Amino acid sequence: QVQLVESGGGLVQAGGSLRLSCVASGSTFSIYDIRWHRQATGKQREFVATITSAGGPIYADSVKGRFTISGDATKNTVYLQMNSLKPEDTAVYYCAAQHSWGQGTQVTVSS
């Protein structure tokens, strides 16, 4: 089973930036298995982004052009660079791989 640990969340003003990190460990996996999701209070968890081994990264429409996902296989880490943040980006951000989920990191964007 894959273990995942997120970090990098925090409080930021609208228009600001944050970079989230997801470090993976455990059984056999690829950083291409790792994806980011988020869940705002009172809403369902939604897909945000994933990197793929072919065809480039995939983003939710709501974050295209503002978020960038990248990975460092030597560090078993996937990053989510979030720019031009909006209050509606406020959520707990989770990384996931195969059937495993991290504990989440809170991102709060103030208006």
C-alpha positions in Angstrom: 0.0 0.0 0.0 1.2 3.5 -0.8 1.5 6.1 2.0 1.0 9.7 1.1 1.8 12.9 3.0 0.8 16.3 1.9 2.2 19.6 3.0 2.3 23.2 2.0 -1.2 24.4 2.7 -2.0 27.6 4.5 -3.8 30.9 4.4 -3.2 33.2 1.5 -4.9 36.3 0.0 -6.7 36.1 -3.3 -4.3 36.4 -6.1 -1.5 34.7 -4.1 0.3 31.5 -4.6 1.0 28.3 -2.7 2.9 25.1 -3.6 1.7 21.8 -2.2 3.9 18.7 -2.0 2.9 15.1 -1.8 5.5 12.6 -0.8 4.8 9.0 -1.5 6.3 5.9 0.1 5.6 2.2 0.5 4.8 -0.5 -2.1 5.4 -0.2 -5.8 4.1 2.9 -7.4 4.9 5.5 -9.9 4.6 9.3 -9.5 2.3 9.0 -12.5 -0.2 7.2 -10.2 -0.5 10.3 -8.0 -3.3 12.8 -8.4 -4.6 15.8 -6.5 -8.2 16.2 -5.3 -9.8 18.8 -3.1 -12.9 19.0 -0.9 -14.5 22.2 0.2 -16.7 22.3 3.2 -20.2 21.0 2.3 -19.1 19.8 -1.1 -18.1 16.6 -2.7 -14.4 15.8 -3.2 -13.4 16.8 -6.7 -10.5 16.0 -9.0 -7.9 18.7 -9.5 -4.9 17.4 -11.4 -2.7 14.5 -12.3 0.5 14.0 -14.3 0.6 11.2 -16.9 3.4 9.3 -18.4 2.2 10.2 -21.9 0.1 13.1 -23.1 1.0 15.6 -20.4 -0.8 16.6 -17.3 -4.6 16.7 -16.9 -6.4 19.5 -15.0 -9.9 20.3 -13.9 -11.3 23.1 -16.0 -11.6 25.2 -12.8 -7.8 25.3 -12.3 -6.5 25.3 -15.9 -4.0 28.1 -16.5 -3.6 28.7 -12.8 -2.3 25.4 -11.3 0.7 23.4 -12.4 1.4 19.8 -11.4 4.9 18.4 -11.6 6.8 15.5 -10.2 10.3 14.4 -9.0 10.6 10.7 -9.3 13.9 10.8 -7.4 12.1 12.2 -4.4 8.8 10.3 -4.9 7.2 13.7 -4.7 4.5 15.4 -6.7 3.9 19.1 -6.5 1.0 21.3 -7.1 1.9 24.9 -7.8 -1.2 27.1 -7.3 -1.1 30.6 -8.7 -3.8 33.3 -8.9 -5.7 31.7 -6.1 -9.4 32.5 -5.6 -11.6 32.2 -2.6 -13.4 29.3 -4.3 -10.1 27.4 -4.2 -10.5 27.1 -0.5 -10.6 23.4 0.4 -8.7 20.5 1.9 -6.3 19.3 -0.7 -5.6 15.6 -0.9 -3.2 13.5 -2.9 -4.1 10.0 -3.9 -2.5 7.1 -5.6 -4.0 3.7 -6.4 -6.5 3.2 -3.5 -4.6 5.3 -0.9 -5.2 8.9 0.2 -3.2 11.3 2.2 -4.5 13.1 5.3 -5.0 16.4 3.4 -3.7 19.9 3.8 -5.9 22.9 4.3 -5.8 25.8 1.8 -7.7 28.9 2.7 -7.9 31.9 0.3 -9.2 35.1 1.7 -10.9 37.7 -0.4 
